[in-house]
């Protein structure tokens, strides 16, 4: 009797151990990071290759785990029940056996192994992968039959399991991961903004970040050469667009460095000996790009053409502004200020949850700087957003409550809103979009 009890007990213990193995393997295989496994595969880890192979055959792996897990649990329960009936009767002892097996299964084959596996997913999956691979191979005929049966039954109910489900894109997964790590404090805001901006490059057009033509300093090629040289070398920019007859007629891009080199070659710093044709010969051919070009495509074009400067045109071919390589880089890393940039910031503190904002600042830059969520679908700049929502050109001191923010016009030049005060309203009093 004692020997039989020992055999029964060891068998039940073995079944519970196998159940814990399947439980831990399932949790670890589903919890481990796919990028981490890919990295280990690239480093030559054989165990990682097994894990990757099992994850690619996820249906067979899960089928094997569930089959093995339930089989050994049922087997352990049957043996325990049989042992209880044979040696202790079928009364209260059977209830005790049921409660005991439930406790053992829940604690030692469910909670304990899964808790450990989810906390050590990489270690557990790499160690259990070889044994799990053997189980998947041995039980494949049986699990395959079960899969076919499930597919047939689902088909009877009109469910097509062979159809690919609409999964979120890889970009959305990466974006969500970045935001999650930031919320958990594992990634600083600057890194989150940079990574998010890289993902957004394909969704942003050059018209959203270009420098508008009103802000671009240009020169008339028909000026006297001495005046043209004087204005060019006193300019704070290294590249200057040149036009003829009318400002819309851009004929070239003058690189100040080339101009200075030509002046040195003529040994005349005044430029009196340079002719208009010689200055025009120094200019590069203007490169025009559509305003709808994505930043990603424009960045690749800058690299392939080995240029840093392009003119942006609308659908009618009209010159709208310029975009530079620095503009795209700043969209990723934030503003890059040099010694020639003006010291005044586009965003200045004006009180609790309130800021003075340059009307020409892009809505994207404002959101990124202050972690706000103002919409940028219908307007590029902050002033443009206010005009779009107000459906009029506001006057100085007018206020508008828009998307939970209070906009106040501080200053304007003609129809251009140059400075605004924006205050984030408390969540408890967020109004509907309306004019005040």
VOGU-3710 file (C-alpha; in Angstrom, 3 decimals, decimal comma):
1> xxxxxxxxxx> 0,000/0,000/0,000  2,739/2,431/0,933  4,659/1,703/-2,279  1,493/2,248/-4,302  0,816/5,534/-2,528  4,360/6,682/-3,274  3,984/5,784/-6,944  0,643/7,622/-7,123  2,084/10,628/-5,335  5,187/10,816/-7,523
11> xxxxxxxxxx> 3,045/10,484/-10,666  0,745/13,291/-9,551  3,791/15,424/-8,685  5,288/14,706/-12,128  2,021/15,677/-13,838  1,873/18,933/-11,890  5,502/19,647/-12,763  4,775/19,111/-16,463  1,702/21,347/-16,136  3,866/24,078/-14,586
21> xxxxxxxxxx> 6,314/23,688/-17,480  3,598/24,246/-20,086  2,135/27,145/-18,129  5,495/28,909/-17,776  6,424/28,223/-21,410  3,178/29,699/-22,737  3,511/32,858/-20,641  7,192/33,408/-21,452  6,756/32,801/-25,181  3,938/35,328/-25,442
31> xxxxxxxxxx> 5,495/37,924/-23,112  8,993/38,078/-24,549  9,844/41,048/-26,743  10,017/40,257/-30,462  12,708/42,903/-31,106  14,807/41,409/-28,285  14,524/37,916/-29,768  15,438/39,282/-33,193  18,516/40,920/-31,707  19,575/37,655/-30,042
41> xxxxxxxxxx> 19,052/35,784/-33,324  21,317/38,298/-35,073  23,913/37,637/-32,356  23,815/33,912/-33,175  21,869/32,538/-30,183  20,580/29,040/-31,021  17,983/29,165/-28,256  16,707/32,469/-29,624  16,346/30,875/-33,067  14,200/28,161/-31,487
51> xxxxxxxxxx> 12,069/30,764/-29,737  11,660/32,686/-32,989  10,709/29,468/-34,809  8,096/28,615/-32,171  6,605/32,117/-32,273  6,292/31,896/-36,045  4,262/28,706/-35,565  2,197/30,240/-32,803  -0,955/28,223/-33,528  0,892/24,901/-33,234
61> xxxxxxxxxx> 2,759/26,070/-30,129  -0,397/27,225/-28,334  -2,206/24,049/-29,373  0,585/21,910/-27,954  0,700/23,866/-24,703  -3,055/23,690/-24,159  -3,199/20,020/-25,063  -0,324/19,056/-22,782  -1,434/21,362/-19,950  -5,005/20,071/-19,851
71> xxxxxxxxxx> -3,988/16,430/-20,343  -1,615/16,345/-17,365  -3,977/18,365/-15,154  -6,856/16,022/-15,898  -4,557/13,032/-15,417  -3,376/14,332/-12,029  -6,963/14,969/-10,927  -8,098/11,518/-12,046  -5,238/9,839/-10,173  -5,911/11,868/-7,043
81> xxxxxxxxxx> -9,633/11,055/-7,188  -8,939/7,359/-7,810  -6,469/7,292/-4,941  -8,951/8,987/-2,613  -11,777/6,595/-3,482  -9,600/3,514/-3,224  -7,980/4,243/0,103  -10,198/6,770/1,834  -13,703/6,179/0,535  -15,885/8,533/-1,480
91> xxxxxxxxxx> -17,295/10,833/1,212  -15,743/13,905/2,764  -12,295/12,711/1,715  -13,304/13,186/-1,955  -14,298/16,815/-1,280  -10,975/17,343/0,482  -9,107/15,817/-2,463  -10,931/18,111/-4,885  -10,074/21,194/-2,822  -6,457/20,064/-2,434
101> xxxxxxxxxx> -5,987/19,449/-6,177  -7,619/22,769/-6,993  -5,195/24,507/-4,632  -2,181/22,678/-6,082  -3,185/23,335/-9,688  -3,994/27,030/-9,177  -0,964/27,866/-7,050  1,797/25,610/-8,372  0,826/25,187/-12,040  -0,811/28,541/-12,718
111> xxxxxxxxxx> 0,028/31,495/-10,503  3,578/30,581/-9,454  5,060/29,580/-12,844  3,248/32,316/-14,763  4,292/35,012/-12,288  7,919/33,927/-12,521  7,752/33,560/-16,314  6,287/36,993/-16,931  8,982/38,591/-14,755  11,771/36,632/-16,464
121> xxxxxxxxxx> 10,322/36,104/-19,941  13,640/36,118/-21,784  15,426/33,682/-19,469  12,484/31,272/-19,208  11,707/31,224/-22,926  15,330/30,579/-23,900  15,683/27,725/-21,385  12,356/26,047/-22,133  12,468/26,480/-25,929  14,327/23,194/-26,687
131> xxxxxxxxxx> 11,945/21,045/-24,606  8,900/22,863/-25,968  10,168/22,360/-29,531  10,299/18,581/-28,895  6,735/18,626/-27,542  5,475/20,603/-30,537  7,107/18,130/-32,935  5,822/15,007/-31,138  2,280/16,268/-30,703  2,041/17,937/-34,126
141> xxxxxxxxxx> -0,169/15,200/-35,735  -2,672/15,484/-32,910  -2,630/19,280/-32,696  -2,942/19,507/-36,484  -6,066/17,342/-36,430  -7,532/19,548/-33,707  -6,720/22,680/-35,729  -8,454/21,280/-38,810  -11,475/20,365/-36,715  -11,614/23,883/-35,235
151> xxxxxxxxxx> -11,319/25,461/-38,687  -14,096/23,249/-40,009  -16,392/24,061/-37,090  -15,691/27,778/-37,412  -16,413/27,614/-41,123  -19,789/26,071/-40,339  -20,604/29,200/-38,321  -19,369/31,536/-41,090  -16,041/32,433/-39,472  -13,094/32,404/-41,908
161> xxxxxxxxxx> -9,920/31,882/-39,867  -7,693/31,960/-42,956  -8,499/35,623/-43,569  -5,887/38,027/-42,292  -7,144/40,263/-39,534  -6,688/44,018/-39,798  -3,734/44,545/-37,513  -2,286/47,899/-36,556  0,722/49,011/-38,547  4,256/48,608/-37,288
171> xxxxxxxxxx> 4,539/52,397/-37,065  1,535/52,571/-34,743  3,020/49,854/-32,544  6,329/51,718/-32,297  4,546/54,988/-31,626  2,469/53,399/-28,869  5,564/51,811/-27,330  7,378/55,156/-27,288  4,430/56,890/-25,626  4,060/54,071/-23,080
181> xxxxxxxxxx> 7,728/54,235/-22,097  7,442/58,007/-21,716  4,337/57,735/-19,530  6,101/55,180/-17,339  9,075/57,502/-16,912  11,474/55,263/-18,830  12,015/57,785/-21,638  12,551/61,533/-21,356  10,333/63,933/-23,298  13,123/65,012/-25,641
191> xxxxxxxxxx> 13,797/61,443/-26,788  10,075/60,781/-27,190  9,660/63,897/-29,332  12,645/63,025/-31,523  11,546/59,438/-32,146  7,960/60,511/-32,736  9,078/63,168/-35,219  11,049/60,602/-37,208  7,907/58,471/-37,503  5,932/61,543/-38,610
201> xxxxxxxxxx> 8,256/62,513/-41,473  6,157/60,624/-44,000  2,959/62,367/-42,849  4,214/65,970/-42,888  4,398/68,012/-46,091  7,092/70,606/-46,710  4,432/73,339/-46,757  3,933/72,726/-43,023  7,526/73,587/-42,096  8,664/75,848/-44,932
211> xxxxxxxxxx> 9,776/79,434/-44,360  7,127/81,578/-46,027  8,285/83,846/-48,835  7,366/86,914/-46,745  10,143/85,927/-44,333  12,736/85,157/-47,011  15,300/87,822/-47,861  15,845/88,056/-51,602  17,852/90,351/-53,882  17,199/91,839/-57,307
221> xxxxxxxxxx> 19,845/90,708/-59,785  19,400/93,975/-61,706  20,823/96,050/-58,864  24,171/97,674/-59,520  26,826/95,000/-58,856  28,420/97,083/-56,117  25,032/97,449/-54,340  24,188/93,785/-54,858  27,526/92,689/-53,384  27,163/95,064/-50,450
231> xxxxxxxxxx> 23,692/93,747/-49,560  24,729/90,128/-50,075  27,816/90,176/-47,853  25,992/92,133/-45,139  23,200/89,564/-45,129  23,122/87,097/-42,221  22,300/84,145/-44,503  24,725/81,990/-46,455  22,373/81,457/-49,415  20,332/84,250/-51,012
241> xxxxxxxxxx> 17,648/83,853/-53,720  17,992/86,243/-56,648  15,088/87,437/-58,821  14,648/89,473/-61,964  11,823/91,771/-63,089  9,505/90,630/-60,292  10,034/88,853/-56,941  8,173/85,753/-58,175  10,726/85,216/-60,948  13,491/83,419/-59,067
251> xxxxxxxxxx> 16,485/82,966/-61,363  19,123/81,547/-59,045  20,516/80,905/-55,592  23,609/82,870/-54,671  25,992/81,232/-52,206  27,742/84,028/-50,303  30,872/81,890/-49,939  31,218/81,693/-53,728  30,699/85,447/-53,970  33,431/86,160/-51,410
261> xxxxxxxxxx> 35,793/83,800/-53,226  35,136/85,639/-56,486  35,800/88,976/-54,768  39,101/87,668/-53,414  40,071/86,433/-56,874  39,426/89,949/-58,229  41,240/91,514/-55,254  38,370/93,975/-54,969  36,263/93,643/-51,773  33,810/96,312/-53,007
271> xxxxxxxxxx> 32,655/94,209/-55,941  33,050/97,092/-58,387  34,907/94,895/-60,863  32,242/92,147/-60,866  29,585/92,324/-63,545  25,950/91,267/-63,284  26,569/88,324/-65,615  29,522/87,187/-63,489  27,400/87,315/-60,337  24,628/85,403/-62,084
281> xxxxxxxxxx> 27,190/82,831/-63,223  28,059/82,238/-59,549  24,450/81,331/-58,772  23,187/77,798/-58,557  20,143/76,755/-60,537  16,992/77,074/-58,382  15,455/73,762/-57,343  11,665/73,818/-57,100  9,708/71,191/-55,160  5,916/70,758/-54,737
291> xxxxxxxxxx> 4,475/71,906/-51,419  2,865/68,475/-50,955  6,216/66,634/-50,856  6,626/64,701/-47,624  9,544/65,516/-45,347  10,839/61,975/-45,716  10,941/62,257/-49,521  12,477/65,715/-49,329  15,136/64,541/-46,886  16,069/61,691/-49,227
301> xxxxxxxxxx> 16,096/64,131/-52,163  18,430/66,502/-50,295  20,780/63,607/-49,647  20,713/62,235/-53,198  21,180/65,665/-54,818  23,679/66,749/-52,150  21,829/70,034/-51,711  20,538/71,872/-48,638  18,077/74,368/-50,130  14,877/74,147/-52,212
311> xxxxxxxxxx> 12,109/76,502/-53,320  8,555/75,387/-52,519  5,844/75,961/-55,117  2,077/75,401/-55,073  -0,016/73,485/-57,590  0,027/76,498/-59,937  3,808/76,787/-59,847  3,755/79,894/-57,708  6,671/80,335/-55,320  5,452/79,932/-51,724
321> xxxxxxxxxx> 8,632/79,758/-49,653  11,811/77,805/-49,015  12,714/74,618/-47,204  16,208/73,682/-46,079  17,891/70,613/-44,724  18,178/72,399/-41,383  14,386/72,877/-41,301  13,844/69,120/-41,569  16,527/68,347/-38,990  14,926/70,868/-36,629
331> xxxxxxxxxx> 11,612/69,105/-37,115  13,285/66,013/-35,651  15,574/67,375/-32,949  13,906/70,712/-32,199  15,105/74,258/-32,823  18,824/74,658/-33,502  19,870/78,167/-32,584  23,159/79,700/-33,647  24,871/82,969/-32,758  22,911/84,854/-35,423
341> xxxxxxxxxx> 19,440/83,785/-34,304  17,338/86,271/-32,407  17,257/85,706/-28,677  13,491/86,095/-28,183  11,661/82,802/-27,947  8,478/82,051/-29,870  6,915/80,830/-26,603  7,071/82,868/-23,395  5,477/82,174/-20,028  2,499/84,456/-19,299
351> xxxxxxxxxx> 1,107/82,878/-16,126  -0,287/79,576/-14,891  -1,038/77,450/-17,976  -0,755/80,578/-20,153  1,862/81,587/-22,734  2,607/84,378/-25,193  3,053/82,756/-28,600  4,361/84,013/-31,940  1,490/83,848/-34,419  3,756/82,290/-37,046
361> xxxxxxxxxx> 4,744/79,385/-34,787  3,577/76,028/-36,107  0,899/74,201/-34,163  3,102/71,102/-34,175  5,969/72,937/-32,497  3,615/74,396/-29,898  2,141/70,975/-29,107  5,572/69,407/-28,896  6,971/72,120/-26,643  4,095/72,232/-24,163
371> xxxxxxxxxx> 2,605/68,713/-24,508  -0,651/70,168/-25,774  -3,010/68,610/-28,303  -4,253/71,444/-30,493  -5,393/70,132/-33,907  -3,131/70,826/-36,876  -5,172/69,278/-39,677  -6,678/72,522/-40,987  -3,947/75,051/-40,204  -0,172/75,040/-40,022
381> xxxxxxxxxx> 0,445/78,027/-37,752  -1,114/79,076/-34,473  -2,517/82,235/-36,070  -3,934/80,155/-38,906  -5,642/77,851/-36,425  -7,330/80,786/-34,685  -8,483/82,321/-37,982  -9,805/78,937/-39,168  -11,774/78,317/-35,983  -13,009/81,916/-35,611
391> xxxxxxxxxx> -13,931/82,107/-39,318  -12,842/85,728/-39,284  -9,716/87,829/-38,794  -9,836/88,793/-35,108  -9,033/92,223/-33,762  -6,564/93,008/-31,002  -7,838/91,972/-27,523  -10,506/89,653/-28,937  -10,794/86,306/-27,171  -11,885/82,891/-28,439
401> xxxxxxxxxx> -12,287/79,624/-26,541  -11,159/76,820/-28,847  -10,620/73,137/-28,050  -10,214/73,847/-24,347  -7,830/76,785/-24,856  -8,448/80,540/-24,627  -6,849/82,539/-27,438  -6,325/86,285/-27,005  -4,963/88,476/-29,819  -2,145/90,600/-28,434
411> xxxxxxxxxx> -0,884/92,282/-31,604  -1,364/92,197/-35,376  0,028/93,809/-38,507  -2,659/94,467/-41,098  -4,361/91,047/-41,402  -1,456/89,098/-39,873  -1,762/87,990/-36,239  1,746/88,422/-34,863  1,372/87,656/-31,151  -1,194/85,666/-29,176
421> xxxxxxxxxx> -1,834/84,739/-25,581  -2,959/81,138/-25,188  -4,256/79,767/-21,910  -5,138/76,156/-21,264  -8,505/76,080/-19,541  -9,184/73,721/-16,609  -10,618/70,374/-17,656  -13,685/70,930/-15,500  -14,773/73,960/-17,513  -13,849/72,958/-21,032
431> xxxxxx> -16,396/74,688/-23,307  -17,533/73,742/-26,766  -15,824/75,627/-29,575  -17,457/79,058/-29,580  -16,641/82,737/-29,802  -16,555/84,783/-26,604
//
